[in-house]
Each structure stands twice: as C-alpha cells, then as structure tokens.
Amino acid sequence: MAEHKLKELLQRTPNNLPDPATATGLINVPGHGYLLGYGDAVPTDAGTGWGKGCIFVHTDASTLDTTTFTNIGDTSSCNFDAQVNS
C-alpha cells in the first residue's frame, strides 16, 4: 500500500466489521482482510476476516504489554498475540 493512499483508505473504511462490539476503524484491503483495527477487546482467536499481520490496538489495555497485538493467524482463523514492549 502506497503511503499517499492511506488517507483515502481510512476515509473509505467500511462499517461492516467482523465483530462490531469490539472493533472499529479498520482498514479492509481486498484479498487480504482487515489489516488495522482498534477496540476495547482483542478479537477472539478463530475469528474471521482479520488479515495475516493485522495490527490491533487494544484501547482498554491496563499495561503497555497488552496494548498492541498482531494476527499470526489468517483471514479464516485469527490468532492475535501481544507485541511485548521491552
């Protein structure tokens, strides 16, 4: 994705989220799924629609180590792991 297209992608962000109760503001890249998201709760493992490498910001985190997560799964079965900050 070209950096100059980021603003356009953010403005076109769809409202049909995989789990509207826990995630908003996602960037959906056709063929790759959702690659950026945020919300009060991290998506549960085995959820669908989250692209491999998706970054999820947990807005209700209690510690720095539970703020940012990466999907190591794929669009058919997500698996978000915390990015440990040292």
Contacts in CASP RR format, 6 or more apart in sequence:
PFRMAT RR
TARGET T0000
AUTHOR 0000-0000-0000
METHOD contacts of the structure
MODEL  1
MAEHKLKELLQRTPNNLPDPATATGLINVPGHGYLLGYGDAVPTDAGTGW
GKGCIFVHTDASTLDTTTFTNIGDTSSCNFDAQVNS
1 9 0 8 1.000
1 29 0 8 1.000
9 27 0 8 1.000
9 29 0 8 1.000
10 25 0 8 1.000
10 27 0 8 1.000
13 25 0 8 1.000
13 26 0 8 1.000
13 27 0 8 1.000
13 28 0 8 1.000
14 26 0 8 1.000
14 28 0 8 1.000
17 23 0 8 1.000
17 24 0 8 1.000
17 25 0 8 1.000
17 26 0 8 1.000
17 34 0 8 1.000
18 34 0 8 1.000
18 43 0 8 1.000
18 47 0 8 1.000
18 48 0 8 1.000
18 49 0 8 1.000
18 50 0 8 1.000
19 43 0 8 1.000
19 44 0 8 1.000
19 47 0 8 1.000
21 41 0 8 1.000
22 39 0 8 1.000
22 40 0 8 1.000
22 41 0 8 1.000
22 42 0 8 1.000
22 43 0 8 1.000
23 34 0 8 1.000
23 37 0 8 1.000
23 38 0 8 1.000
23 39 0 8 1.000
23 43 0 8 1.000
23 56 0 8 1.000
24 37 0 8 1.000
24 38 0 8 1.000
24 39 0 8 1.000
25 36 0 8 1.000
25 37 0 8 1.000
25 38 0 8 1.000
26 34 0 8 1.000
26 35 0 8 1.000
26 36 0 8 1.000
26 37 0 8 1.000
27 34 0 8 1.000
27 35 0 8 1.000
27 36 0 8 1.000
27 37 0 8 1.000
28 34 0 8 1.000
28 35 0 8 1.000
29 35 0 8 1.000
31 75 0 8 1.000
32 51 0 8 1.000
32 52 0 8 1.000
32 75 0 8 1.000
33 49 0 8 1.000
33 50 0 8 1.000
33 51 0 8 1.000
33 54 0 8 1.000
33 75 0 8 1.000
34 49 0 8 1.000
34 50 0 8 1.000
34 51 0 8 1.000
34 54 0 8 1.000
35 51 0 8 1.000
35 53 0 8 1.000
35 54 0 8 1.000
35 55 0 8 1.000
36 54 0 8 1.000
36 55 0 8 1.000
36 56 0 8 1.000
37 54 0 8 1.000
37 55 0 8 1.000
37 56 0 8 1.000
37 57 0 8 1.000
38 56 0 8 1.000
38 57 0 8 1.000
38 58 0 8 1.000
38 59 0 8 1.000
39 56 0 8 1.000
39 57 0 8 1.000
39 58 0 8 1.000
39 59 0 8 1.000
39 60 0 8 1.000
40 58 0 8 1.000
40 59 0 8 1.000
40 60 0 8 1.000
41 58 0 8 1.000
41 60 0 8 1.000
42 56 0 8 1.000
42 58 0 8 1.000
42 69 0 8 1.000
42 80 0 8 1.000
43 50 0 8 1.000
43 56 0 8 1.000
43 78 0 8 1.000
43 80 0 8 1.000
45 77 0 8 1.000
45 78 0 8 1.000
45 79 0 8 1.000
45 80 0 8 1.000
46 77 0 8 1.000
46 78 0 8 1.000
46 79 0 8 1.000
47 77 0 8 1.000
47 78 0 8 1.000
48 75 0 8 1.000
48 76 0 8 1.000
48 77 0 8 1.000
48 78 0 8 1.000
49 75 0 8 1.000
49 76 0 8 1.000
49 78 0 8 1.000
50 56 0 8 1.000
50 71 0 8 1.000
50 73 0 8 1.000
50 75 0 8 1.000
50 78 0 8 1.000
50 80 0 8 1.000
51 71 0 8 1.000
51 73 0 8 1.000
51 74 0 8 1.000
51 75 0 8 1.000
51 78 0 8 1.000
52 71 0 8 1.000
52 72 0 8 1.000
52 73 0 8 1.000
52 74 0 8 1.000
52 75 0 8 1.000
53 70 0 8 1.000
53 71 0 8 1.000
53 72 0 8 1.000
53 73 0 8 1.000
54 70 0 8 1.000
54 71 0 8 1.000
54 78 0 8 1.000
54 80 0 8 1.000
55 68 0 8 1.000
55 69 0 8 1.000
55 70 0 8 1.000
56 68 0 8 1.000
56 69 0 8 1.000
56 70 0 8 1.000
56 71 0 8 1.000
56 80 0 8 1.000
57 67 0 8 1.000
57 68 0 8 1.000
57 69 0 8 1.000
58 66 0 8 1.000
58 67 0 8 1.000
58 68 0 8 1.000
58 69 0 8 1.000
61 67 0 8 1.000
64 85 0 8 1.000
65 82 0 8 1.000
65 84 0 8 1.000
65 85 0 8 1.000
66 82 0 8 1.000
67 85 0 8 1.000
68 82 0 8 1.000
68 83 0 8 1.000
68 85 0 8 1.000
69 80 0 8 1.000
69 81 0 8 1.000
69 82 0 8 1.000
69 83 0 8 1.000
70 80 0 8 1.000
70 81 0 8 1.000
70 83 0 8 1.000
71 78 0 8 1.000
71 79 0 8 1.000
71 80 0 8 1.000
72 79 0 8 1.000
72 80 0 8 1.000
72 81 0 8 1.000
73 79 0 8 1.000
END
